Amino acid sequence: MREWFTGAGRRRRAARRLPEGPLRHYLETPPPGPSTPLGELPLLAVDVETTGLEPRRDRVLSVGSVPVDGDRIVLGGAESMLLRGAHAEDDDGVGQSATLHGITDDTVATGVGGDVFLDRILGALAGRVLVAHYSRIETDFLASLCFLHHGVRPTFVAVDTLELHRRVLGAGIDRGFAPESSPDRLRLWSARERYGLPRYRAHDALVDALACAELYLAQTAELHDRGVRTLRDLRTT
């Protein structure tokens, strides 16, 4: 009976309602356990570019993903996709968001359909932990897309480099987060400056995913000296 309420139990119940395919495979593939050492942890750095911040109103335009195996970024597995077609109920195209990411309606029209988009990103995520800077954006939009196309809103095991940066700026794993960090100080590019990482062109999904992967490795190297050794340690708030 206890399994009914666990994350693993919910994943299996959701998978049974689905036909064979990447979403079912993703749900049936166990994610890394909490005690997985960071040196053995498989992750997928993910960034989505969207028309806004609200999944019910806004739409996904592109996604970039880069695998991370332990302390190694796997550039050969990097991928970038554009998503063609409407996501939100009232879709007005790219709109003013194009001024940020440079993705136009004509560019989006060359992208893949929603099913192909989800099949590829979920296939890459199976058995891995999602890592992103303010990961709620990625997990909420991906869950919304899954619900739109499959009627299932999966949960994702995620590590958030924004939260790790708050911890780095604070006193470490035992004392919690920094109490007063300005929004600018917490941005991806500001967080990278702490480690002397290069500044790339922002708002390109693949570039941002790579930047997040590099930041994650720098953060975990620093947090290792503060006692962070496993996935459980990373997700302890």
C-alpha positions as CSV (number, residue, x, y, z in Angstrom):
1,M,0.0,0.0,0.0
2,R,2.9,2.4,0.8
3,E,4.1,2.1,-2.8
4,W,0.8,3.7,-4.0
5,F,1.8,7.0,-2.5
6,T,5.5,7.0,-3.6
7,G,6.9,8.8,-6.6
8,A,7.8,5.5,-8.1
9,G,4.3,4.2,-7.7
10,R,2.8,7.2,-9.3
11,R,5.1,6.9,-12.3
12,R,4.2,3.3,-12.8
13,R,0.5,4.0,-12.6
14,A,0.8,6.8,-15.1
15,A,2.9,4.6,-17.4
16,R,0.2,1.8,-17.5
17,R,-2.3,4.3,-19.0
18,L,0.0,5.1,-21.9
19,P,0.8,3.2,-25.2
20,E,4.4,2.1,-25.9
21,G,6.6,5.1,-26.6
22,P,9.2,7.5,-25.1
23,L,6.9,8.9,-22.4
24,R,6.0,5.5,-21.1
25,H,9.6,4.5,-21.3
26,Y,10.6,7.6,-19.4
27,L,8.1,6.9,-16.6
28,E,9.1,3.2,-16.4
29,T,12.8,4.0,-16.2
30,P,13.8,4.6,-12.6
31,P,15.6,7.9,-12.0
32,P,18.9,7.8,-10.1
33,G,18.4,7.1,-6.4
34,P,19.0,9.7,-3.7
35,S,22.2,8.0,-2.6
36,T,23.8,8.1,-6.1
37,P,27.3,9.6,-5.8
38,L,27.8,12.8,-7.8
39,G,30.7,11.2,-9.6
40,E,28.3,8.6,-11.0
41,L,25.2,10.8,-11.4
42,P,23.7,10.9,-15.0
43,L,22.1,14.3,-15.7
44,L,20.7,16.2,-18.6
45,A,21.2,20.0,-18.6
46,V,18.0,21.5,-20.2
47,D,17.0,25.0,-21.3
48,V,13.7,26.0,-22.9
49,E,13.0,29.2,-24.7
50,T,9.4,30.3,-24.4
51,T,7.1,33.2,-25.2
52,G,6.6,33.9,-21.5
53,L,6.7,32.4,-18.1
54,E,3.2,30.9,-17.7
55,P,2.6,27.4,-19.3
56,R,-1.1,28.0,-19.6
57,R,-0.7,31.1,-21.7
58,D,2.7,30.8,-23.2
59,R,4.4,28.3,-25.5
60,V,7.7,26.5,-25.8
61,L,9.7,27.6,-28.9
62,S,12.9,25.6,-28.5
63,V,14.8,23.3,-26.2
64,G,18.5,22.7,-25.8
65,S,19.9,19.7,-23.9
66,V,23.4,18.5,-22.9
67,P,24.1,15.2,-21.1
68,V,26.4,15.3,-18.0
69,D,27.8,12.0,-16.8
70,G,29.2,12.5,-13.4
71,D,31.8,15.2,-13.8
72,R,32.0,15.0,-17.6
73,I,29.9,17.0,-20.1
74,V,29.1,14.8,-23.1
75,L,29.1,17.3,-26.0
76,G,28.4,14.5,-28.5
77,G,25.0,14.1,-27.0
78,A,24.0,17.8,-27.2
79,E,20.8,18.5,-29.1
80,S,18.7,21.6,-30.0
81,M,15.2,21.6,-31.4
82,L,12.6,24.1,-32.4
83,L,8.9,23.3,-31.7
84,R,6.5,24.0,-34.5
85,G,2.8,24.7,-33.7
86,A,0.7,26.1,-30.9
87,H,1.1,25.1,-27.3
88,A,-1.2,27.4,-25.4
89,E,-4.9,27.7,-25.9
90,D,-4.7,31.2,-27.3
91,D,-1.6,31.3,-29.4
92,D,-0.6,34.6,-30.8
93,G,2.8,33.5,-32.2
94,V,6.2,34.4,-30.9
95,G,5.2,38.1,-30.3
96,Q,7.5,40.4,-28.3
97,S,9.5,37.5,-26.9
98,A,11.5,37.5,-30.2
99,T,13.3,40.5,-28.9
100,L,14.9,38.3,-26.3
101,H,15.8,35.1,-28.0
102,G,15.6,36.1,-31.7
103,I,13.3,33.3,-32.6
104,T,10.7,34.4,-35.2
105,D,7.4,32.9,-36.4
106,D,9.2,31.9,-39.7
107,T,12.0,30.2,-37.8
108,V,9.5,28.3,-35.5
109,A,7.6,27.1,-38.6
110,T,10.7,25.0,-39.6
111,G,10.6,23.1,-36.3
112,V,9.4,19.6,-35.4
113,G,5.9,18.8,-34.2
114,G,5.0,18.4,-30.5
115,D,5.1,14.6,-30.5
116,V,8.6,14.4,-32.1
117,F,9.7,17.2,-29.8
118,L,8.6,15.3,-26.6
119,D,9.8,11.9,-27.9
120,R,13.3,13.2,-28.3
121,I,13.6,15.2,-25.1
122,L,12.0,12.4,-23.0
123,G,14.2,9.8,-24.6
124,A,17.2,11.9,-23.6
125,L,15.9,12.3,-20.0
126,A,15.1,8.7,-19.3
127,G,17.2,7.5,-16.3
128,R,18.7,11.0,-15.8
129,V,18.2,13.9,-13.5
130,L,17.2,17.2,-15.2
131,V,19.5,20.1,-14.3
132,A,18.5,23.7,-15.1
133,H,18.9,27.3,-13.8
134,Y,15.5,27.9,-12.1
135,S,14.4,24.5,-13.1
136,R,10.7,25.1,-12.5
137,I,10.4,26.8,-15.9
138,E,11.7,23.7,-17.7
139,T,9.7,21.2,-15.6
140,D,6.5,23.1,-15.7
141,F,6.6,23.7,-19.5
142,L,7.6,20.1,-20.2
143,A,4.9,18.7,-18.0
144,S,2.4,21.0,-19.7
145,L,3.4,19.7,-23.1
146,C,3.1,16.1,-22.0
147,F,-0.4,16.8,-20.7
148,L,-1.4,18.5,-23.9
149,H,-0.2,15.6,-26.1
150,H,-0.7,12.6,-23.8
151,G,-3.0,13.6,-21.0
152,V,-0.3,12.9,-18.4
153,R,1.6,15.5,-16.3
154,P,4.8,13.7,-15.2
155,T,7.1,14.8,-12.4
156,F,10.8,15.3,-13.0
157,V,13.7,14.7,-10.6
158,A,15.6,18.0,-11.0
159,V,18.6,19.8,-9.7
160,D,18.4,23.6,-9.8
161,T,21.6,25.6,-10.3
162,L,19.9,28.7,-9.0
163,E,19.2,27.0,-5.7
164,L,22.8,25.7,-5.6
165,H,24.0,29.2,-6.2
166,R,22.0,30.5,-3.3
167,R,23.6,27.8,-1.2
168,V,27.1,28.7,-2.4
169,L,26.5,32.3,-1.5
170,G,25.3,31.3,1.9
171,A,27.0,29.3,4.6
172,G,26.8,25.9,3.0
173,I,24.7,22.8,3.3
174,D,24.1,23.1,7.1
175,R,23.1,26.7,7.3
176,G,20.8,27.1,4.4
177,F,20.6,29.8,1.7
178,A,21.9,33.4,1.6
179,P,19.2,35.6,3.1
180,E,19.5,38.6,0.8
181,S,20.7,37.8,-2.7
182,S,19.7,40.3,-5.4
183,P,18.0,38.9,-8.6
184,D,20.9,40.1,-10.8
185,R,23.4,38.3,-8.6
186,L,21.4,35.0,-9.0
187,R,21.2,35.1,-12.8
188,L,22.9,32.3,-14.7
189,W,25.6,34.6,-16.1
190,S,26.3,36.3,-12.8
191,A,26.5,32.8,-11.1
192,R,29.1,31.8,-13.7
193,E,31.3,34.9,-13.0
194,R,32.1,33.4,-9.6
195,Y,34.1,30.7,-11.3
196,G,35.6,32.7,-14.2
197,L,33.4,30.9,-16.7
198,P,33.1,32.6,-20.1
199,R,30.1,34.7,-21.0
200,Y,28.2,33.2,-24.0
201,R,25.4,34.6,-26.0
202,A,22.3,34.4,-23.9
203,H,18.8,33.1,-24.8
204,D,20.0,30.4,-27.1
205,A,18.6,27.2,-25.7
206,L,21.6,25.0,-26.5
207,V,24.1,27.6,-25.4
208,D,22.2,28.2,-22.1
209,A,22.0,24.4,-21.5
210,L,25.8,24.1,-21.9
211,A,26.3,27.1,-19.7
212,C,24.1,25.5,-17.0
213,A,26.1,22.2,-17.3
214,E,29.4,24.0,-16.8
215,L,28.0,26.0,-13.9
216,Y,26.7,22.8,-12.3
217,L,30.1,21.2,-12.4
218,A,31.8,24.3,-10.9
219,Q,29.2,24.4,-8.1
220,T,29.4,20.8,-7.2
221,A,33.2,21.0,-7.1
222,E,32.9,23.8,-4.6
223,L,30.1,22.2,-2.6
224,H,32.1,18.9,-2.4
225,D,34.3,20.7,0.1
226,R,31.2,21.4,2.2
227,G,30.1,17.8,2.4
228,V,27.9,17.5,-0.7
229,R,28.5,14.0,-2.0
230,T,25.2,12.5,-3.3
231,L,22.1,13.5,-5.2
232,R,20.3,13.7,-1.8
233,D,22.8,16.3,-0.6
234,L,22.2,18.4,-3.8
235,R,18.4,18.3,-3.3
236,T,18.6,19.1,0.5
237,T,17.2,22.6,1.1
